[in-house]
Each structure stands twice: as C-alpha cells, then as structure tokens.
Amino acid sequence: VGLADPLALTQAVAAYQGCHFIGMPECEVILAQCVVYFARAPKSIEVYRAYGNVKECLRMHTGPLPPVPLHLRNAPTRLMKNLGYGKGYKYNPMYKEPVEQDYLPEELKGTDFFKEGKT
C-alpha cells in the first residue's frame, strides 16, 4: 500500500493490537476488516523503489561514503560546536513555510532517489 494510503500502517497496527488484547476467535472480525481495508486501498511501491535506489547508490559508491553535511550533525560537545557541527541548521517546525536547506552531501546533490537516476 505504501504512500498511496499512509493510514494503512495505522490500520495494521490497530488490528495487531486489537487482536493481541481481544484474542481469538473474537478478533476475527478485526482481521477481516484489516484485510478488506488493504485489499481496497490504492497501492504504491514508490518507497520500495526509492529505498532500493538509495541502497544501490551506496553499493556502487567507490571510496569513502560522503560525509553528513556539518549543519545536520549533532553538536553535544564544545569541540563539535567549534568545528561547525549544527551551525546554520534550520529546525523545520519553527518555520511556517518549508525551509531552504540541503540534506544530502555535496557529491549527491541533484540525486533524486524517487527517480531512476540523477535529475
């Protein structure tokens, strides 16, 4: 089902918990409801493909993996702060609009893992 119906995971977890607490045979209706929900839900493999593209990118990468950008790194020590860890990081929930911020290492910029290759 994936991203075509993000609430499907909630349905599955609720069915699992309901069955766990109620037990058989009473929870058969919960299981049936979950099966019907998934059968009727739109399907998407977008996340599978994107995650597969990420793994392939890492597998095919030669040399050391690209570093995490400094502004995304946690800075729990004074040394890390002095080295620039976390500097300039924009915490999205503090902004009303989406923020302009890079999340990929420099050499991966322009890579769209939701497509087959680079954009």
C-alpha positions in Angstrom: 0.0 0.0 0.0 2.8 2.4 0.9 2.4 6.1 0.3 -0.8 5.6 -1.7 -2.5 5.3 1.7 -0.3 6.4 4.6 -3.1 5.5 7.1 -2.8 1.8 6.1 0.0 1.3 8.6 -2.2 2.7 11.4 -4.9 0.2 10.4 -2.4 -2.7 10.5 -1.0 -1.7 13.9 -4.5 -1.2 15.3 -5.6 -4.6 14.1 -2.5 -6.2 15.6 -3.1 -4.5 19.0 -6.8 -5.3 18.9 -6.1 -9.0 18.2 -3.4 -9.0 20.9 -5.8 -7.7 23.5 -9.0 -9.4 22.5 -7.7 -12.8 21.2 -9.2 -15.4 19.0 -11.9 -16.1 18.0 -13.4 -12.7 18.8 -10.7 -10.8 16.9 -11.5 -12.5 13.6 -13.7 -9.5 12.6 -10.8 -7.2 13.2 -8.6 -9.2 11.0 -11.2 -9.4 8.3 -11.7 -5.6 8.5 -7.9 -5.1 8.1 -7.7 -7.5 5.1 -10.6 -5.7 3.4 -9.1 -2.3 4.1 -5.8 -3.4 2.5 -7.5 -5.1 -0.4 -9.4 -1.9 -1.3 -6.6 0.5 -0.6 -4.6 2.0 -3.5 -1.2 0.6 -3.9 2.2 2.2 -4.3 5.8 0.8 -4.4 7.3 4.3 -4.5 9.1 3.9 -1.2 10.4 0.4 -2.1 11.9 1.9 -5.3 13.4 5.0 -3.6 14.9 3.0 -0.8 16.3 0.5 -3.4 17.8 3.4 -5.3 19.5 4.6 -2.1 20.9 1.2 -1.3 22.1 0.8 -4.9 23.8 4.3 -4.7 25.6 3.2 -1.6 26.6 -0.2 -3.0 28.0 1.4 -6.2 29.8 4.2 -4.5 33.6 4.0 -4.6 35.8 5.2 -1.9 34.6 6.5 1.5 31.0 7.4 1.8 30.2 11.1 1.5 30.1 12.8 4.9 26.9 14.1 6.5 26.7 17.9 6.0 28.0 19.7 9.1 24.8 21.6 9.7 22.9 18.3 10.1 25.4 16.9 12.7 24.6 16.9 16.4 27.0 19.0 18.5 26.9 17.6 22.0 30.4 18.9 22.9 32.1 22.2 22.7 34.7 20.8 20.3 32.0 19.8 17.9 30.3 23.2 18.1 33.7 24.8 17.4 34.1 22.6 14.4 30.8 23.9 13.0 28.6 20.9 13.8 24.9 22.1 13.7 25.8 25.6 12.6 23.1 27.1 10.4 20.7 24.2 10.9 17.1 25.2 10.4 14.6 23.3 12.5 11.6 22.9 10.2 8.8 23.0 12.9 10.0 26.5 13.9 9.1 27.9 10.4 5.6 28.4 8.9 6.9 27.7 5.4 9.3 25.0 4.2 12.9 26.0 4.7 15.6 26.0 2.1 18.2 23.6 3.4 20.5 21.0 1.9 20.2 17.5 3.3 22.4 15.5 1.0 26.2 15.5 0.9 27.7 17.8 -1.7 28.5 15.0 -4.2 25.0 13.6 -4.0 23.2 16.9 -4.7 20.9 16.6 -7.6 20.2 12.9 -6.9 16.6 12.1 -6.9 16.1 8.7 -5.3 12.4 8.7 -6.3 13.5 8.5 -10.0 15.8 6.0 -11.6 18.9 8.3 -11.7 20.1 11.9 -11.3 17.8 14.8 -12.3 
